[in-house]
């Protein structure tokens, strides 16, 4: 099995170690399960920035203005 080496700040390591003890696991087992859990939460093919540049707003866009101007309602 491949190995991954993590370097954690001392406060984080203490939290991982304490959580591992509570779940009666080794810290490495606990960390592996936490990583697996987080990876399942990420939808396939979606990463930070995957949609960057796919949308642009017009320079006169007003987020407060109604989507359909009031004069177009025909009221």
FENWO-V397593 format. One line per field, one symbol per residue. phi: phi as a letter, one per 20 degrees, with the letter a starting at -180 (. if undefined). burial: # if it has 24 or more other C-alpha atoms within 12 Angstrom, else .. A space follows every 50 residues. Layout:
phi->???
burial->???
//
This chain:
phi->.fddddddfgffgfffffffffelcfgffffffffgfffffeggmdcgnf dgnecbeffefcfefffdggfefme
burial->...............#..........#...#................... .........................
//
